[in-house]
Amino acid sequence: MSKPETTATKQTRSERVAHWNNVFVKEFGRESDRAAVIVAASIFDSSLDSLLRQYLVPCSSSNDDLFDGTNAPLSTFSAKIAMAHRLGLITTKFCRNLHLIRRIRNEFAHNIHGGSFEDTAVKARVRELNKGQIYEEPDSDIRRDLPPGPRGDFLCVCLWMLWCLSAITEKTRPLSEPDLEFGFVFTTKDAGTSDSKNKAD
């Protein structure tokens, strides 16, 4: 059972929801269905990128081989979802919904005829997405400013999930390098000698 929310926690929660609600109403209200989905998926991709970079041991180079480059292991949305899940940063249900959002994005990205939330395949995925999202404390105002039908359902779920992801990122603390392994620990005197590296062999 989750702990009761304090007044400060509820205030922060309300502010985050209001922020994402404002983003979705203002920014997505004037976008086509295709653009709304692709941009929403891009925000999730970027948010996961930030979460993973924050959590993993920092890279000493300006170019991170895990993330940067076309063939980098974590360069794709799918890979970032899987890694966040396997590291225990997101739950199985959250992971499932992210993959559904990714598949909905792919439906639009690969549809050369424009794509719409009224397409049968898209509507089915949005229903599955909406059904899998059960809020502990539903906010009756969350849906008020969003359009009716599958487009509004999609945006509503994205809004809540982005709020969750921003909260996860905020409370996540980065990993640090462990103590040096046996054989790599030198005294100050040894570290200054020319043969100190040989002691690690």
C-alpha positions, 0 to 999 in steps of 0.5 A: 500500500502506498504512503499517504500523500502530504500536502507538499506532494499533492501540490507537486503532483498537481503542478506536474499534471498541470504542466503536461496538461498545458503542453498537450492542450496547447502544443498538440491541439493544433497538430495533425493526428500523425504529428501528435503521435510522432511528437509524443513518442519523441518526448518519451524517447527523450525522457527515457534518454535523460532518465538512463543517462542520469542513472548510469555511471557517467561517461568520461567522453563527450561522445557516449557510445551507449547512446550516441550514433546510429548503431549505438545499443541505446540509440532506439526508443525500443532499446531505451524502453527495454533497458529502463525496464531491466534496470528496474527504473520502470515497471512491467506495465509501464514498459508495456504501455511504452511499447504500445505507444511505440507501435502506435507511432510506427502505425503513423510513421509507416502509413504514407496516406496520412494516418488517423486515430480513426484507423481500425488498427490505431483505435485497437491499440489506443483501446488497449493502451487506455485499458491498461492504464488504471490511475490510483486517483483519477483526476476528473479534470484531466480529460476536460480539455482534451478532444473526445474519442481515441485521440483524446484517450491517447493524449490523456494516457501520454499526459499521465505517463509523462508525469510519472516519468518526470517524477521517476527521473526526479527521484532517481539517483545516479550510480557511482563507480565501485571501489577499485578491484583488488590489484588496482588499489595502490598506496600513494607511494606506489602510485607515483612509481614508474612500475605501479601499473605492473602491480595490477597484473 
